[in-house]
Amino acid sequence: MAVEILRNDLATKLNTKQLAKFKDADLELLIAARYEDLSALEPAREEELIATRLPVALIGILRHAGVFGPVAGPGPGSMGVGVLLQLCSFMTQHRGEAQLHPGDVYLLTAFDAIMRAPPCIEERISPRSSGSTTVPRACTFSAVALWPEFDELLAHGRAQLDRTKRSFVPVLRAGKAGASEGFRAPADECEVRAPMQNMAELVNAVAASVGIQAAFSGGGSGRSSSATDYIVQKQRGDQEQQQEQRGGQRQPRIVLSRDVLACIAIKGHWQFPLDLSHDVASMSLEQLKSARLIAALQQCFGDMVMDEAPLGMVTRHNVALLLKRSSDVKDTTLYVSPPIGLDLMLLAMLTLLQQAQQLEGLKQELRRDEVPNTPPQGYVQPELQRRRSPRLQEQQQVQQQQVSCCDAVGGQGLGDEGSRSSGSSAGASSGGGDASSSGMSTIGTIDVSLQGQGPEGLEWLPGDCGGKALHLELYGFGDVGLTGRCAGSGRYGNVLEGDIDGVAVVVKLFEQRRRGAVDAFARELAVYSHLRNSGSGLQGVAVPRLLRFGMFAHTGALFLAVTDEGDDLEAGAGGSDDDLEADAGGADSSGGGGTFAGGSAGDGGSSGGGSGGGAVITQELRAMMVAALRALHSAGVLHGDIRLSNFVLVDLGEAKVVGVSEVGSSHQAAMEAEVRSVQVL
């Protein structure tokens, strides 16, 4: 009888679909805690309902329907019990003052700091003036399912919060982002970034106070292999860091993903219109697409795969979704939490840190090159449903018949020697050539639209809005043999170390979520196409040799894989040990360390330049640099950005040029100006 009374009361607040989610056993939990009708529920507090062990998803439904408590907001009426406790503490210490001041430090318990809702923010619903993009790509998780025992994890995390007062900075308003070291502005929405960082700093402080050795940090170049916005990172002690130094210097190429335990994507409302009433765990892939949720989930999952991270989170501040991968690397099910509102946001973030610490050992089981590229259902995005075009199939059949046995990389399209043997055209859209001869496992093709006008020398297809599109192969990470080590970073993404059929390569990433990346990729690819068509034979002589290019299916990043010629002159080729240590020592390093680490200023090269601290530039070395540059000029290629980071010194005592991006130029004055620039480096 009591169950029916409570159900009838709830029917006045909930719709039929919402009410159906409440089983009799759920209502009995409320009744046992003396919440027998609406009059008893209305004054209830969130933490009291959590204590009844009612599932968090059902608590969210009650909250969203206004069954209990006010909706958290920035005004005085939204202050919950945590804020009131903080106010009492503040007034005890400072009599005569009646309000808290954002950014100030107060004596709070971990419980009070976490169990209050951060302020709500007013979200823009238009992408106008947005610096953030969510790039469609192949769907590489096969299904979504509810994260098992997530409610219990939240309850356990809440129980671990002690009542000892410590110094914390509460999140009282969505204001200017904090200035803690380890955070950098990600490519997200500014109105979401600042409060997210403030929340992360508070949760980091509480986590440290209860002994959790994981923390939120900025993502992107230098901190993770992916281009994710934020990460959860293992905290390494001073002793561990000292052990990494051998003979007083760090390793010149670091493994960026080693300490990454979770990837966090920050989105605007138009990119991730998640609502607290969404039952994401019960949605099919098609339903996720219809709800406009799938692209953001794909992006975060791809980042998790790239960083070999077991956990993830997609947030737009007011609501978030926590993600977890299966311990079986072949199982691409994405486990999701119920939607998290502001009242549980800090607790959910703390729970993410707790889980990151517990699941650290799972990283070694989640090798990026072993993750299946596509689900059994195939692709979700319309442009990927076509698979392979008849024209591409015909090209590949010809390549299989004509590939030369002396081609070490299986006829990879635009390399000088390999392309001659394969017989493919200069504008071949494939980055792969003969897939069977090199053990590749390409999964299909995709048309990538350019923002600007495409360079000459490539085969173009009609793109969106009358533009141009480049037809590319999709690849898995195993197809370029990523080692996990980073050779450098630039404007459009990291430069990673790889191996293709025993040939050492560096893989330059062009993250499509970064503006201008696709056009920069096309320009650099056009240079290699031009060099191949000209018959100059300069690949592998004056510039590295291009072995493979295309798009990674999991992350949507475009890539160029070229022969690894060693460190650039600015990074320390021929320099001192101190130079190597300085180059490898910091997550904030923005360049150096590999064949493509420099690039050009317009095409994603690292910032900086000049000869401060790299190799000693002798007259002999300078002459080799000029000779390599003049060879490019003779082939009709203008470099466009002359600096030490765009030259490498190979073992045979030869200089090579990297980062070229201007094709078809024959302006003599510009060429002579580049030569003069080398003379003053």
C-alpha positions, 0 to 999 in steps of 0.5 A: 500500500505504501509503495502505491501511495508513493508511486501515485504521488510521484505520478504528479511530478514525473511523466510515464516514461520516467515513472516506469524507471522506478521499480517497487524495490526502489520505492521501498528504499525511499519508504524505509528512509521515511520518504513516504510521500512528496511532502517528505521528499520536497525538503530532502537533500541530495546526500540524504537520498544518496544514503538511501542507496537509491540509484543515482540515475533515479535521483537525477530524475527526481532532481530534474523534475523538481521533486526535491531541493532547488536547482543549483545556480549562481544566486544566493538561493542555490546555496546548499548545505556545503556552502552553508557549512562553509559560511558558518566556518568563515563567519566564525573566523571573520566576524562582521563579514557575511559572504564568501569571496571566490578565490579565497582559502577557507578551512573546510572538511573534504566532505564540505568541499566536495558535497556542494554544487558548483555554480551553474553557468549560462551555456551558449547554444550556438557555435558562433565564434567557437574555437572548438570542433568535434570532428566526425569519424569512424565509430570505433566503439561497438555499443554503450552499456551502463557502467557496472556498480557506478552508484556504489563507487560514488557512495564509496567515494563519499564515505571516504571523505573525512571531516578534518578541516583543511585549507581549500579554495571552494568553487563559488562562481564561474570566473577566471581560470586558475593559474596552477602549474600543469594546466594550459588552455585547451581548444575548448569553450572559454566559458566552460574551461575556466569553471572546469579548471577551478573544479579540477584544482579543488578536486586535486586538492581534496584527492591529495588530502585523502591520499589519491595519487592521481590528478587532473592536468591539462592535455594536448601537445606535450602531455598526452599522445592525443589532443584531448583537453584535460587528462587524469595523470598519475602523480609521480614522486621526486624519487621516481623522476630522479630514477628516470634520469640516467647519467644526469640527462633525460631520455630525448624522447619521452612516452607521453601516454605513460601516466595518462589514466583518463581523457577529458573532452570539454564541449559546448552545448551544441556539441554535446546536448546531454540532458539529465533525463537521457538514458545514454546506457540504453541507447543504440548507436543510431539513437546516440547519433540522433541525439547528437551525442555520438560525435563527442563520445567518439572523440573522447573514446579515440583519445582514450585509445590513443593514450591507452587510458581506461577512463574518460569524461565528456563534460560541458560543465553543467552536465557530464558523462563518465566513461570506462573501457573494458579490461579486454582490449578486443571488447570495444563496448563503452561503459557510461555513467548516468548523466552527472549534474552539478550536485554530484559533479565534484564527487564524480570527478573525485571518483574518477581520480579514485578509479584512475588510481585503482585501474592504473595496472589496466593500461598495459592491457589496453595497447592502442595497436590491438584495439579493433578499428570498427564495430561489427555494425560498421560505420555510423557517419554517412560519409564512411558508409561507402567503404572502398570506391571502385576506382580505388579498388582498381588502383590497388589491384594494379599496385598488387600486380606491379609492386617491386620486391625491393620496395621495403615499404610496400609501395606507399604511394608518394615515396620516390622509389616506392611509387615508381614500382607501384605504378600509382599516379601522383594524385593517388588518394591512397596512402597505402599502396599494396596492403597485402604485401606490407601486412596493413589492415586499412579499413576503408576510405574517407573524403576530407574537406578542405577549408581553403583552396587545395594546392596543386598536385593532388587529386581532388573530389568535389567537397562541401559547399563547392570546395575540395575534398581529399580521398584518404585511407583509414588506418589503425595505429598498428599500421605505423607501428607507434612506439609511444615515444614522442619526437616533438610537437607542433601547432597541429599535433604531436610527432610520434615515433613509429616503425613500418616494416622495420623502417624507423619513422616519425608520424606527424599528426594533423588533428582535425579539431585544430583550425587549419590542420587539414589545409596544412596536411594537404600542402605538405602532402602536395610537396611530396607529390610534386617531388615525386612527379618531378623525378627529382629523386630528392626524397631520402636525399634532401628531405625525408621519404614519405612512406605512408599517409592517411587518417587514423580511424580511432581519432580522426587525425590525419598523418604523414609517416616519413623516415626518421632522420634523427633530431633537428639542429635546434633540438640538439643534433650535435649539441650538448647533453644539457641541450638534450635534457632541456628539450626532453624535460618538460611537458610544456615543451612545444617543439624539437626532438624529431624529423618533423618537430619543426615544420613551418610557422604556418603549418604547425611547426614549433615556436621558437628558432635561432641557434640558442642551444642546439647544434654548433653550426660550422661552415661545413654544416652550413654549406650542407644546409644550403646545398639541401635547400638549393636542391629543393629550390631546383625542384620548384619547392620553396621552404617558407620557414628557415630555422634550425628546427627545420634541418636535421643532420643524419648519421652520414654527415648529411643535412636534410630539410624538413617541414616544407610546405610551399610547392611550385614556386620559382620566384628567384628572389624568394629563394635567394632570401631563404639561402641568406637566412641559412647564412645567419642561423 
